[in-house]
């Protein structure tokens, strides 16, 4: 498919979760993965200043080994990480150029907009900075990645029509999820006619090993197809999608993805019905019915991260991965300067305003027991 004048296949190589050896990125294995990816005709690589040594690994495994015009490289600016001045935020761009040795970036993103993070990009006027770099030829296409509400996405795209694309978290599990709102965010991007890069199609690997009811449905539909293939193809099937990023960590994952994406075909009507059945199965698993309206947060005298705690707890219920659920809690609660569930003073004010009538105090006790 051609988007923004670029000929890009529907699978992108996400370079955030690269293979490790002796606590370092295994460059030799990354080289093999890059070679297989390129040999199959795929060209889109996604890294970021914030991904540790990923940019340097990209230089060694890709940039130094292939002609620059043979691939598209995306990286990102995370101005909200420890930047106190505009100059510090801008310096990330120069660091990325040095780390990758790429000369220019085909796609450059303002990284992880949403909530308090958006204001940092506004305060430093990073919007004009990326436009300047585009005029200089150091960036070909400007956009941003986003984690927040469809309302905020609509506001950003209305204020910044110069943005050429948007990167969104989209997968079949989060499609109707009240906390992520993948479908609603997708629809906002489509309303603004912005091409979409999809991240987290396999939900950080969770949909490669989904809950047992989901596995049963997918095995019955096609016993030869990997669980991950259903998730990636669901995302790639959507209209307006530039590419679907898969954070491949080993050769096995790479070969699996290439096997069904090399000659990508859209989902058949029967396959769409399978996905709908899977979504119904996920929705039938008993979860805390939090919609993240955050009315509770407005009345909590102790600033407890209630909705973030519940999102993490629901993650544990669905995927049985305690480490990942703890990571969710750490990001959604600690990362947003909220107090933890075990600091609840049991006043009950939250329960008086909860539209879902959740027994919030009891659920916070459960979060404390399971995740803290």
N, C-alpha and C positions, 0 to 999 in steps of 0.2 A: 504493500500500500504506500501511497505518497501523501505525506502530510507536511505542510510548511516547506514544500519543495524538496523534502528528503524522502528517499526511497528506503523504507524501514520495514522489516518483517515484524510479525506480531510478538516475538519473544525478545526481551532484553536481559542482559546479564547484569544482575544486581551484585555489586562488589562489596557488600557490607559484611557478609558472613563467609569469608573465604576460608579454605582449609588451613589448618594450623599444624605445625610440627615443632616440638620443643618450645612451645609458647610463642612461636613466631609464625607469620604467614608462610605457608609452604609454596614458595615461588615456583619451584619446578612443577608442582601439581597444577598451580594456576596457569602456567604456560600451556600445559597439555589441555586444560579445559578451554582456554582461549582459542587454541588451535582447532579443537573440535567444533567450537561455536562458529568460528570464522569459516571453516571448511563446509559447514552446513548452510552457509549463506546469510548468517545473522551478523549484524554490525553494530548494535546499540549497546553501549556499556555505561553503567551508572555508578558513580562513586560520590564521595563528599569529603570536604575538609574535616568534618567531624567523625569520619570513620577510621580513626586511628592511622595505621600505616597503609590504608587501602590505596590512597592516591599514588604513593611511591611504588606499591606493588603493581599498580596499573601501568606505570611507566615501564617497569622492568619486564612485565609479562606481555604487554600490548604495544605501547607507544614506540619502544625501542626495536620492536620486531616486525612491525607492519607499516606500510606506507600510510601517511596521515590521512589521505583522502579515502582510504578503504574502510574507515569506521567512523561512527559518531560517538563522541564522548560527552557525558553529562556530569557535572559536579555541582556543588551547592555551597551557599554562604549561610552560616548560622550566626548571624550578628548578635543573637540573644545569649550566646555562650561567652561569658566573661569579657564582653566588649564594653568599655566605658566611654569610648569616643568613636566618632565616625571613622577616624583614621585607623583605629584598630579593626573595625569591621571591614574596611576596604582592604586592609593588609591580608585578610583571608584569601582574597582573589589572587593577589600576587604569590602567596604561599602555594595556592593550588596550581598556578602556572608552573612554578618551580618544581613542585612535587611530581607533577604528571609529565612535565616536559612536552606538553601537547602543542604549545604554540598558540592555540586558541581553543575555545570550547564550543561545540556544536549546540549544546543546550546548557544554559546556566540558570540555576534555580535559587531563589530566596527560600531558605530551608525551614520547613515546619512552621508555617504561619498558622495563626489561630490564638485566641485568648490573649494573654499578656505579651506573647512573643511578637504579635503583629505590630504593636506600638514601637518596639525597638527599631524595626525596619522603617517605620514612619519617622521616628525621631532622627534617625541618621540619614533620612532621605536616600535609602538604598535603591529606590525606584529610579531616580534620575541617574544614579551611578551605573546601573546595569545598562541603561539606555545609552550612556556615554560610551561604555565599552563595546556595545554593539556597533555604534557608529565608527569606532576605531578598528572594527574588524576582529576584535578579540573574543567576541561572543556572536554566534550566528542567530540564536533564538533565546529569548528571555521568558521565564515563567516562574512558578513557585510550587512548592509542595505544601500540603494543607492537612491539618488535623483539627477540625472543630465543627461548628454547626453550619448547616446550609445557609442560614440567615447571614452569618458572617462571611461566608464565601461569596454570596450574592453582593454584599456590600463592597468587598475587596475588588471583585471583578467590575463592579459599576464604577468604582473610583479609579481603577487602573486598567482601562481598556487596551493599553499598550502591551499588556502581558499576552504572550502568544499561545501559551499552553498552561495546563495545570496538572499537577501530579496528585492523585487521590488514592486513599486506601479503599479498595473495592474487592470483596470476595462474597461468595454466596452465603456465608454465615453472618456477615455484617450487613447484608443487603437491606434488611428491614430492622436491624438492631437500633434500639432507641438511643444508645450511647454513641454509636459510630455514624449512623444514618448514611450509609454508602449510597443507597439509591437516590435519596434526596439531594446529596451533594453532586452526584453524577448528573442529575436532571438540571441543577443550577448551571453547571459547566456547559451542558448542551444548550441551555437557553441563551447563554452568552456566546455560543458558537466557538467555544474553545476546545481544541483537540486535547485529549486526556492521555497521560501516562499513568498506568495503574501500578501501584505498589501493594505489597502484602496480599497478593492473590491467594496464597496458601496460608495466610494469617500467621506469618512467622514460622511456618512448618507445621502448625497445628492441624491443618486440613490434610496433611500427608498421613496423619494418624488420627482420624476423627473418632468421635464416640462410636461405640459398637453398633447402635441402631443405624447409624449412617453407613458404616462399613457393610452391614448386611444388605442394605438397599443397593449400594454401588456394586457389590460383588454379584448380586443377582442380575443387575443390568448388564454388566460386562466383567467377567471374572479375570480377563487379561489386562484391563486398563488399571493403571495405578490410581490410588485415591487422589494424588496430587494432580493428575491429568484432568480430572473433572473440574477441579478448582481453577486451574490455569485456563482451560478452554471456556469455562463460564465467563471469565473476565475478558478473554480475547474475542468472544462472540459479540460483545457490546459495540454499538455503532460509535464512531468518533474516536476510537482508541488508537493512539500512535503505536504503542507497544505495551506489553505486560512484563514487568520486571520480576524475575525470579532470582532470589538470593541463593544461588547454588553453592553448596559447601563441599561437594565432592564430585568425583567423576560419575558415580552412579546416578546422582540427581541430574547432572548435565545430560547424560545419555538418555535418561527417561524423558526429559523435557524435549530433547531434539527429536525423539522417536515420533512424537505426535504433533509437534509444532513445525517440523520441517515442511510438511505439506498440509498446513492448517486448513481444516474445513469447519464451517460454522456448525453449531449444534443442530441436530435434527429436532423435529417436534417431539419425538419420543424421548430424546435425551433431555430436552427442556422439562418434560414432565418428570423425569427422574430427579432433576435438580429441585423441582418444586416439592417432590415427595421428601427429599432430604431436608429441605428447609422446614417442612412441617414436622419432621422427626426432631430436628433441633429445637423447634419451638415447643415441643411437647415435654422436653426435659424440664423438670421443676426448677425454676430460677427465682431469685429475688426480683419481684416485678418493678424494679426501679426504672423510670424513664429519664433520669438525669434532669428533671425539671429544676432541681436544686432549690426548691422552696425551703427545704429543711436547712440548707446552708445559710439562708437569710435570717433564720431565727436562732441558730445554734450559738449559744453564748461562749462556746469553747473552740469554735472554728475547726470542728471535726470534718475531715474529708469523707463525708458519708457516701456520696454517689460513687466516688472513686474506689472506696472500699468495697462497695457492692459489685461494681464492675469486675474487680479482681476476684471476688468470691465466686461470681458467676463463671468466670474463666476457669477457675479450679473445678467447679462442678462439671463443666462441659468437657474439659480436656485432661483432667486428672494430672496436671503438670504443676506441682507445687512451686518449683523454682520459677517457672514462667509467671505464675500467678503472683508470687512475691515481687517479681520484677514489675508487674503491672501496678501493684499497690504502691511500690516505691516511686514509680513515675507519676501516677495519678494523684497520690496523696502527698508524699514527701516532696516530689518535684514541683508541686503547686503550693508549697509552704502551708499545707494543712496539717492539723494534728491527727495522730493515728487513732484508730478505733479504740485502743485500750486506754485512751485518755478521756473517753466519754464520761460525763458526770451524771448521767442517767436522769436528767431533768425532765425529759419527755416532751419538751417544746416542739421538737421535730415531728413527732407523731401527730400532733394537733393540726399540722398544716399539710401533711402528706396526702396528696390526692389518691394514691394507691393503697392507703391504709396499711402500710407496711409496719410491722412490729420492729421499728428501727433499733431500739435498744437491745432487743434480743439478737437481732442479726449482727449488730456490732460486736456483741460478745462472741458470736460464732467466728467472725472475722479475726478477732483477737486470738482465739484459740487455734485457728487453722493457719493463719498467715503471719502472726507476730510472735 
